[in-house]
Amino acid sequence: MECSLNKKIIIAIDGFSSCGKSTFAKNIAVKLGYVFIDTGAMYRAVTLYGVENGAIVDGVLNETKLIDLLDKIEISFKFNSDREASDIYVNGVLVEDRIRSIDVSNCVSAVSGIAEVREKLVAMQQEMGLNRGIVMDGRDIGTVVFPDAELKIFMTADPLVRAKRRYDELTTKGDIVSLEEIKENVISRDEADQNRAVSPLRRANDAILLDNSNMTIPQQMEWVSARLKSIIC
Ligand code: DC
């Protein structure tokens, strides 16, 4: 983009799970020299802590116990130059890989439906955006975290395309999972995200829709560059 990037804005990217929101958000942040925050990673980090500290046993969540543990969970990010993105830490321990396991994926919707969890994480997210110059992806960024974001994008893609993307990601890492299992997880998380009582997933009135079922990453970047030009140039 051929323009001066003095104006720092907030870019909110929301949408369904496994749409490639984080890759898209990270690429935009790298291009603009902005901070990128994957808020799904924060909900996953709380879920992992619950699994490892007895609040989630055999996939069953004890909500009261998790709420009691919340004060003990300190989440931080450290920039990893290899990935050009920040890794997530819980109480100083790197958890970037473990938060993506299928065990965590299966419980994270329930955890993200707890009002106390959202209150804690939303407050952290709002603080991270105080200086603007941030790209944040999640489910409620344009509606709750930054309703005043200058650019809001709502991403969607065909559920089967999304399941295949997540399947490829996990199997490349060596995880043993079936495409059917992943598809079920994607569909059930869509339902849970849209129907939960607290901050359900919904498109903000002023969010632009991006369906990337048949788009490559360079095509998505071209799409966003055109929109960014009119806002920050
Ligand atoms: O983006 P992801 O699939 O890693 O997100 C994990 C879960 O966290 C997902 O089921 C929805 C939830 N989430 C949320 O409720 N609010 C956010 N801002 C981000 C994620």
Boltz pocket constraint, residues with backbone or C-beta under 6 A from the ligand:
constraints:
  - pocket:
      binder: B
      contacts: [[A, 17], [A, 18], [A, 39], [A, 40], [A, 41], [A, 43], [A, 44], [A, 105], [A, 108], [A, 109], [A, 112], [A, 113], [A, 137], [A, 138], [A, 139], [A, 140], [A, 141], [A, 189], [A, 193], [A, 199]]
      max_distance: 6.0
